Amino acid sequence: MYLSAGRTADTTTGVRRTRPPRNAGVRRAVAGNVIALGGVSLLTDVSAEMVTAVLPLYLVVGLGMSPLAFGALDGLYQGATVLSRLAGGHLADRAQRRKLVAGTGYALSAGCKLALLAVTTPWAIGAVLAADRTGKGLRTAPRDALISLSCSAEEQGRAFGVHRAMDTAGALMGPLAAFAVLWAAHDGYDAVFVVSFCAAALGVLLLVLFVRDVSAGPRPERTRRIRTELGSLVRTRGLPRLCLLAALLGTVTVSDSFLYLLLQRRLDLPTPYFPLLPVGAAAGFLLLAVPLGRLADRVGRPRVFLAGHGALLVAYVLLLAPWGGGLVAAGCVLLLLGAFYAATDGVLMAAAGPLLPGHLKASGLALVQTAGALSRFGGSLLFGAGWMYLGPDGALTAAAAALALTLTGVAAFHRRSRA
């Protein structure tokens, strides 16, 4: 499928890049480093999604947590990466050791899977999940910087699409593995956590053995301060606009966990089948990540990013509408959710990557990711409160209206800025 190509040095940045094709009609191969990082993410997502797939029902139904409390916990799960993303990006750029920082984050998340065996109360679980998300925050920006540095500016969308497709293959297998373990094991949740740890540990080993660091040129002077680096990023043309875009749309994006709970209520789905709901979304993401990444390279990444939020809005409307055939409508909602992630997750990083200088690549990507994570933290709290005071349908109606208004305003601004 995708094989690593020969490499050549970029004399302006020192970055080693894939050799350009001799024939314009021949598709350029994706760098081997991207494939290796995709394998690491695949195994890590198997691990993470095994846990994520069972937690919403376990906490809300099993432990009786209120929607507002679950919204706070889910917001913590989303927002715990805020500071660690910035720290991970900064450390990776300062030390020029992106693989080491990313590996530390992967190892921390793997250890948290075992820690889940020792906690029983909702807030103790929340603390472990926060530590797990801290590991995710540490690794995400250095990993995405390695992807960006491993390919040319024109191929960012396809490279991130390939990585996100492999990552999503793990997200698809994780819920299936959780379903199989819950079905077969007597003490199901503990067994899920143990199998999850094994997958995460294998991902760390793969990173150590097969992923290589990529140089971004000369190491910056040690006297350079964080304030100076942040000032340089803020002045980077186009980056503040991307951060604002991620923050505005992130605030009106309903967490997957709430959507799965709403689907479970509509379908009256038995508990053992709940982990299967993320499979539909993961399948849509897996099928569309590479095509939409390539489309973003051709027609413009902001357009595809906004179209992805349009797909999410359609999913909200469909979830609110009266259903004739429940399973068909639920499948459409899940596929639209997958299309949303395929059009936004890697595409946003592909849009930010070429804007950034090599020595600040991880820090800049972390800044964009942090804007989205922080806004989603607030969004989860707002939706949890809306669920309590307006009911689930009322909260989703308010979220759909807010997303429609925000999307309309952002699209109009984007058209004016291009005129």
N, C-alpha and C positions, 0 to 999 in steps of 0.2 A: 504494500500500500504506500506508505510514506517511508522513504529511506533517507539517511543522511547524505548530503552532497559533499563534494570537495569544498575546501574553504580557502578564502583569501583575506588578507589583512586590509582594513580600512586605514589609510595613512593619516587621516585627519583625527580619528578617535582612538586608534589602536585596537579597535574591536575586530575580532575575526568574524567574517561574514560568509554566507554561502556564495559560491561562485556563480555569476550570472549565467543564464542559459545561452548557448550558442545559437539556438533557434528559437525565435519568439513564439513559435507554435508549440514548443515542448514545455510542459508544466514543470515548474521548479520544485525540487524535493524539499520537504520540511527538515530542518536541522535535527540531527540525532539527539542533541541536548533537549530539544522540545519533546521528542518521543520519550526520552528517559524520565523527564519531569512529569509527563503525562502518566507514565506507569506508576510513579510515586503517588501522584494525586489519585489515581484509580484505586490503589490499595487503601489510601487514607480515607477516601470517601466511602468505600465499603465499610470501614470501621466507624466513621462518623455517622453515616446514615442508618446503620443498625441501631445506634442509640437514639438518634433523632426521631426515627420512625415510631418508636414505642413510647417516648416520653410524654407527648401531649395527652394521650388517653390515660396513661398511667398517673399523671399528676392531677388532671381534672376529674377523671372518673374514679380512678383507684384511690387517690389520696384526698379527693374532695376539694381541691383548690378552686377558689372563685375565679371567674374570668378576669377580674381586675388584677388579682394576685398573679395569675398565669401571664397576663399581659406584662406585668412588671418583670417576671422571671424571664419571659421570652425577650423582652427588651434588653435585659441584662445579658442574655445569651447573644443578642445581636450587637449590643453596644460595648461589651467587655473588650472588644478588639480595638477600641478607639485609641487609647494611649499606646498599646503594644504595637499597633501598626506603625505609628510614627516612630516609636523607638526602634522597631525592627528595620524600617527603612533607613533611618539615620545611622544605626550601627553598621549596617551592611555597606553603606556608601563610605563611611569614614574609614572602616577597616579594609574595604575592598574585598570582603570575605562573605559574599552573598550566600554561598553554599553552606558555610558554617552557621550563619544566623538562621537560615531556613531550616537546617537540620536540627538546631536547638528547639525551634518551634514545633517541628514534627515529633521530636522525642518527648517534649512536655505533654503534648496532646495524647500520645500513646500511653504515658503513665497515668493520665487522668481516667482512662478507661478502666484500669484496675482499681483506682480509688473509688469508683462508683460502687464497688462491692462492699465498701466499708461504711457507706452513708445510707441513711433511711429517711430522714426528714426532708421536706421539700426545700428548705433553705440551705441545708447541708448539701443537697444535690445541686442547688443553685451555685454554691461556692465552687464545687468541683467543675461545673459547667463553665463558670467564669474563668477558671484556670485553663480549661481546655480551649476556650476562645482566646485566651491570652496567647497560647501557643499558636493558634491559627493566625492571630494578628502578627506575631513575630515572623512567621514564615511567608505570609502572602506576598508582601511587597518585594522581598528579595527573590522569591520564586518568579514573580512576574517580570522583575527586572532581568533575570537570567533569560527568560523567554524573549523579551524585547531585544536584548543584546545579542541574541543568537541568530537574528534574521534581519533583513533589510527593512527600511521604513515602508516600502511598498507592499510587504508581505505580512505586516503585523496582524491584520485581521485573520488571515488564513492560519497563521501560526497559533494565535490565541484560540481560534476555532478548533483546530486539531487538539490542542491541549484540553480545552473545555469539553470536547467530545469524549476524550479518554477519561477525564475527571467524572463526567456524567455517567459513563459506563459503570463506574464504581458506585455512583449514587443510585443507579438502577439496581445493581446487584445487592447493595446493602439492605434495603427493605425486604427483598426476597430472602436473604439469609436470615434476617430477624424473624420473618414469618416462619421459615423452616425450623429455626431453633425453638420459637415459642410453641410450635405445633408438636415438636418431638420431646422437648425437655420438661421434666416435672417442675423444676424450679427455674422457670423460663427466663426471667429477667437477669438473674446472675449468669446464666449460660450465655445470654446475649452479650453481656459485658466482657466475659472471658474471650469469646470468639472475636469480638471487636478489637480487643487488645492485641491478639495474635496478628490480625490483618494490619494494624497500625505499625507494629514492630517490624513486620516484613517490608512495609513501605520505607521505614527509616533505613533498613539494610540496603534496599535498592538505591536509595539516594547516595549513601556512602560509597557504593561500589561503582555506579554507572553515571552519575551526574557530575559534570565538571564545571568549575568556576570559569567565568568569562571576564577578561580584563576590559575595563572601560577607559583605559588610558592611564596617564600618570596619576598617582595618588595625590589628593589635595593636601595642602599644607596643614599640619596639625594645629597651627595657631588659629585656623579658621573656626569661627564660633557658630553655634546653632542658629543664632539670630541672623547672622549674615546669610547662611544657607537658606533659611526660610524666606528672608527678604528676596533672595535671588529667585526662589520658586514663585513667590507671589507676583514678581514682575515678569515671569515667563508668559509670553504671548499665548493667550487661549486657555491657560491652565485655570485661572480663577473662574472663568466662565464654566468650565467643565465641573469644577467643585460645586458651584452654585446649582448647576443643572442636576448633579447627583443628589444634592441636599434637598432641593425642592421636590423632586419626584420620589425620593426615598421616604419623605414624610407621609405621603399619601399612598404608600404601598403597603397593603395588608400582609402580615407575616404568613408564610406558608402554613405554619402550625394552626393558625386560626381558620384558614381555608379548609384544611383537612378536617378540622373539628366540625365545620359547617357541612361539609360533604357527608361526614359520618352521621350527622343528625338527619340530613335529608334522605339518606339511603337506609337508615336504621341498621348500620353495618355491625355485625358481631365483632367483639373485641379482637379475636385472633387475626381477623382480616384487615384491621386498621393499618398495619405496616405496609400493606399493598398499595395504599393510596399514592404515596410518592412515586411509585413505579411508573404511572402514566405520565407524570410531569417529567421524570427523568428520561423516559423514552422520547418524548417530544424534544427535549433539550439535546439528546444524543443524535437524533436524526437531523436536526436543523443547525447545530452549532457550526459545522464546517461550511455548509452552503451560505448561511447568513454572514459568517465571517468573510467569505470571499465576496459576497454581495456588498458588504460594508466597504471593502477595499475599492470597489468599482464606483458605487453611487454616493458614497459619503457615510462616514460612521455616525454622525449625529442623526441623519435621517433614519437609519436602521434602529438606532437607540430609541428614538421617539416612537417608531412603529411598534417596537416591542412593548412599550407601555400602552399603546393602543390595543394590542392583543390582550394585555392584562385587563383593561377596561371591559372588553367584550366578555372575558371570563367572569367578571363581577356581575355584569348584566345577566348573563346566562344563569349564574348561580341564584340570582334573585327571581328569575322568571318561573312561572308554573311549568312543571315538567310532565311531559306525556310519558316518555320512556326514560326512567331514572338513570339506568346504567349508561345509556348512550349520551345523555346530557352530561353526566359526571365525567365520562371519558373525554368529551369535548373540553370541559373546564380544565382537566388535567393537561391535555395536549396544548391548550392555549397558555397555561402556566409554563410549560416547558418551552414554548416559542418565546415567551417573554424573557426567560433567562438566556436563551440562545441569542437573542437580539440585543442583550444589554450587558451581560456579565463580562465576557471577553472583549466585546466591541468597545466598551468604555475604556478598558486598559489599552486597546489598540489605538484609540483616539488620543490618549494621553502620552503614550510611549514616545512617538516621534517628536513631541514638543519639548522633551526634556534633554538636557545635556547628560552625557554618559555617566559622569561622576555623581550626579544627583538623581539618577534614574529611579532607584528604589524609594528615595525620600519623596519624590514627586508623585509616584504611583500610590504611596502610602497616604499622601495628603488627599488624593481623590477618593481612595477607599474609605478613609476616615470620615469624610464628609457624608458619604452614603451610610456608613454604619451608625454614626451619631444621629442622623435623621431617622433611621429605622428604629432606633431605640425610642425616640419620641413618638413615632408612629404606632409602635406596639402598645405603649402606655395609653395613647389616645383611643385606639381601637378597643382595648380591654375595658376602659371606662365607658365607651359607647355601648359595648355589649351589655354591661351591667345596667345602664340607665335607659337605653333605647331598645334593648333586645338585639339579638344577633342580626336579624334582617334590617332593623333600623340602623345599626352601626355600619353594615355593609353598604346600605343605600347612601349614607353620609360619605363613606370612603369613596364610592364610585363617583358621586357628584364632585368631591374635592379633586379626584384624579382627573376627571373630564375638564374641569376649569383650569387646573394647573397645566395639563397637557395642551389645551388650546392656547393659553398665554405663552407657553414656552415655544410652541410651534410658530406662532405669529412673530415672536421676537427673533427666532432663527431666520424666518423668511426676510424680515426687514434688515437683519445684519448682513445677509448675503446679497441684498439688492444694491 
